[in-house]
């Protein structure tokens, strides 16, 4: 199965950029409805892997209000398991993950998944855009397509992330 979806044009809205589920089905953010998304490149063998627990806590806390975590496994930093099946088992057995963990992708380089090519255009709090620097980089996608970028060491429940989530969700 290929991680490469048809390349979207530069003006393709973020919520229309295709990506794949672990079973190869093509989806877009729009398929999940009008939600607040936290898109994260995840890995099973990384020092930051315990962030899975906090991502699941955010999903449980805000899911009913229109929030959705989406995990995109990546072995770009050589810290992910070999197959989607191993990744799915790890996420379920180790962290009880209920949010979608999607098909393994590349996040950097010429073969980066189209959604990450688009997300990486967003600068972080210090004004830096470009390459994903490590596993667990977070992109908060707000209704209307605005994106806020948080680097890997910013924990998922950091005040700046939680405040942005809560400000975008209905009461």
N, C-alpha and C positions, 0 to 999 in steps of 0.2 A: 504494500500500500504506500502511496506517495504522500508526503507531507505538503506537497506543493499544490496549492489551489490555483485556479486561474488568476493570474496577476491582475489585481484591480487597477484602475486608472488612478492618477494622482487626485482626482476630484471625487473618488468613490467615498461616500460617507462611511465613517468607521463602523457603524452598525450594519453595514452591508458587505463587509469584507468577509469572505468565507474562511472557515477553518474546519478541522475534522475532529470528530469524536474518536474514542479508542476503537470503535467498531467500523470506522471509515466513513460514517455518515457526514455529509457536509452540512454545516450550520453557520449562522451569523449571530451577532449579538441581538439583532432584531427578532430572531426566533424565540428569544427568552422574554420578549415583551419590553415595555418601557421601565427598565430597572436601573438601579445604580450598581455598577459592576466593579469588582476589584479583580483585575486580571494580573496573575502572578506566574512568573516562570519558576517552577518548583523542581526539587531534586530530592531523592530519597537517601542519599549518602553524603550529606553536606552538614557542616557545623550549624547551619541555619535551619536544618530540617525540622527542629522542634517548633518552628513558626507554623507548621501545619496545625498544631493544636489551637493556636490563637486564631488562625483563619477559620477553623471550624467553629470556634466560639462566636466569632463575628457573624458567621452564616446563621447560627442558631439564634443569636440575639436580634438580628435585623432582617432575616429572610422573609418573615411574614409581612414586613413593611415595604418590600420591593427591592431588597438588596440581594446580590448574587456574587459569590466568589467563583471564579473560573481558574482552575489550575492547569497550566500548560507545562508538562514535564519537558525538560531539556537536558541533554547530555553534553551540551556545548562546553561545560566546565568539568566534564568527565566524572560526574558524581551522581549519575542516574542509573537505575537498573536497566537491564538489556531490553526487556519486552514490556508492552503495555499490560499484559497479564500480570507480570511481576509487580509492576508499579501499582496496579489496581489492588492487588492483594495486600501489598505493603500499606497503602493508604487506609484501607478498610481495617486490617488487623491491628495496625500500630496506632492509628489516630482516630478511627471511626469516622472517616471522612464521608460526608453526605453530599457535598457540593461536587459539581462535575470536574473530574480530572480528565483532560482531553488527550488527543493524540500527541505523542512526543514530537517536538518541533526544534528547529534551530531558531535562535533569537538574534543572532548576529551574522554578518556576512551576506554574500550574494544569494545564498539559499535560505535566508531567514524567512520565516512564515510571514505572509503579507500583513497579518494583523500586527506583528511586532515591528515590521518596517514602518507602519503608520504610527504606532504608539511611541516609537523611539524619537520621533520628531519633537515630542513634548519635552521641554526642559524641566529639570528638577528645581528645588527651592533655591539652589545657588546659580541657576541659569544655564546649567549644563544639559544639553540634549545629546543624542547619539547613542553609542553602544550601550547595551545592557552590560553592567560591570560584573555581575555575579548572579548566583541563584537567589530567588526570592525578591527580585525587583518587582515593585508594585505599581500598577497603573489604575487609578480610580477614574472610571468613565462615568460621567454624570449625564443625566437626561439632556439631550440637545447636543451631545458629542464633546463637551469640554472634558479635558483629561488633566489629572493631577498626577505627578510622578513622584514616587518615593523610592529611595535607594534601598538595597538589601538589608542594611543594618537598622533601618527604621522598622521597628516591630509593628505587626499588623494592628495592634490596639494602641499605638502611639496617639497622643492627644490630637495631633494635626490630622491624622487619618480619621479617627472617630468623629471629630468635629465636622469634617467635610462630609462624611457619610450621613450624620444626623441632620446637617443643614440641607441635604439633598432629598431626604426621605420625608414622606408625609408623617404628620404627628401620630 
